[in-house]
Amino acid sequence: MNTNFLKLLPTLLFLTGCAGNGDTTNDPNLPPYQNESLPLEQRIEDALSRMTLDEKVAMLHAQSKFSSAGVPRLGIPELWCTDGPHGIRPEVLWDEWNQAGWTNDSCTAFPALTCLAATWNPEMAALFGKSIGEEARYREKDVLLGPGVNIYRTPLNGRNFEYMGEDPYLASRMVVPYVRQVQKNGVAACVKHFALNNQETRRYSVNVEVDDRALYEIYLPAFKAAVEQGGAWAVMGAYNKYKGQHCCHNQYLLNDILKRDWGFDGVVISDWGGTHDTKQAVENGLDLEFGSWTDGLSQGVGNAYDNYYLARPYLERLKRGEADRQTLDDKVRRVLRLNFRTAMNTHKPFGSMNSPEHLAAARRIAGEGMVLLKNDGGVLPLDSAATGRLLVVGENAVRMMTVGGGSSSLKVRHEYTPLEGILAAVGSTCEVLFERGYVSDATDTFDGVKTGQDLSETRSAERLIADAVKAARTADAVIFVGGLNKSPGQDSESADRASYGLPYGQDRVIEALAAANPRLAVVLVSGNAVAMPWIDRVPAVLEAWFSGSEAGHALADVLFGRVNPSGKLPFTFPVRLEDNAAHALGEFPGGDTVRYNEGIFVGYRWHDTKAIRPLFAFGHGLSYTTFEIANVKADRTSMTANGTLRVTADVTNTGDRAGAEVVQLYIGDAESTLPRPVKELKGFEKVMLDPGQTRTVEFTVTSEALSYYDDTRHAWTAEPGRFTAYVGAASDDIRGQVDFTLE
Ligand code: GLC
């Protein structure tokens, strides 16, 4: 046989699709919608042309608690969703909330998103997205119901722990890598809750009144970044209303802004129970209805799927000619596009679950996100060699935090609690004692997942304090681990916090410990700011967040100096609740309507403009070393609207150990027609430095960084005039500034 033919044979076999390589997606005998070598839009049109009316409508609503129909006749698979933003929820039964009791669905709990935001490190967001995307892929999920990027408007919002803080620029920079990396696994990120879901009180019905400037400058940017820069394939509508329409079917947010202005080509998924009307769902931008008649958490009308608003009622409207086919086909195209990107994507990686890499990622992100708020006298890091007896006090040192909190609750293979982490780190060199200190509540289960912990206690609060104080008197150092927890009314979905102070009498315990032993460090496990009436009597405070499976190891890494803390606060800690804008102006939680009277003046924007000193400022975070930021300058004194201005600063590690500083750039508009905050975050860079090392950080300022949303012109505007670039280590720690003009 001609040897040339033999050489050609593999190619011929491949082209005719007969090759044994099993790659069927290029087989020309496949119908176009199955042929992945064809353009996506061509495949969508081909699939659409083959679908019946019933099949189209069936694709637009749930068939079970977390899945929606494909087209069995055409081999188009179902779509499977899973919570949540920091870990893959345990499998549930077909039409239940409770877990199904599988034995192979324990996951890695990554830190909650406030912790991720507190790293101020987009590389950590990428690592987070990659890792959680791999676990979703391994569990064969097509849509991850996260991340959440609702803005932190009040410290009382029960779900702030699931979000990325009070500043739209920080949240925007951190959400994009997360989305991109999740989606590299062939899993859609479903960014939530769009939009204005900033409280849990009356979450299903509260109508949010907010001016356009605050909407566009504060509450939308992170969603816009997730869609335009992250390329998010799905967005979840929020429960609440805006302009009187539920956000799951809202003309303004979904059709006008998300789909028309931002060019979103993905799927709008309702929150579970967020759909209320067929006509509105059809006409106001909803594409995929889930969880109708549930409370989003526990109750639900069983198996009502044919009655869903986008099920039979929609089909009947279509058949009566009361709903147009173009709108139907647009919805189906979007769901097919999501399907082809995920379930029907044969080039997806395989993912992984509970891998050493994921645990290492969880530990690294947690360690980078913890924020050293105060460290007078260098109480931290603790020198284990010089600490003969170490006392750990507080229920949060032993209480599991991965179970509870609502839909983001998880079933982990193991959660290293703070006490476990401390014992693992120094138990062989120190005598580690534990005192309960206070008792919270007996919540130990969520959706059938039990912590298995027995936190029962017979001693009175007074007895608990007395026992802790007695032990503190003879300890070389004391670590109090308290904060909030995931019980209803704390950091949890479906209810807001009742008060700003630490619950369960913790303030009394902290005061008593401070009186008994000056070498006291307070560790807060929480997702919200809290009041600290004892702050002047406590030398060291560390915000440890809800930091997942590796919480204890990450905390010990920081407490004993294996990791030098580099986190910065993603939201302000006001001294008292009324120093917070929403509470100062009285509109929280509102009634049937909540008015965001503070407008754009959220968080540090309020504190700066009203000169209200915070307890700890947005962007604040200390290190075990020290940094100098100097030589702040600009390459010019004026810039044009289409030009740029380079701001540089030198950051030096002036201490004796390696560490990282987050150099922050804020811009202030010195002469604006409309009211503006004193300054707004428009750049940041996390810089790792060895002792004595200096790096020059450079920021490129464009007119976008100078702009505000002019609600009279419905356009972003950069107004000519004087501006100031502030560079510092926190919003209240500016180390240099330079003035310039926009021509
Ligand atoms: C919940 C939450 C949402 C979650 C969904 C499914 O009520 O609001 O974040 O993804 O329902 O559990």
Boltz pocket constraint, residues with backbone or C-beta under 6 A from the ligand:
constraints:
  - pocket:
      binder: B
      contacts: [[A, 83], [A, 145], [A, 192], [A, 271], [A, 272], [A, 295], [A, 296], [A, 297], [A, 407]]
      max_distance: 6.0
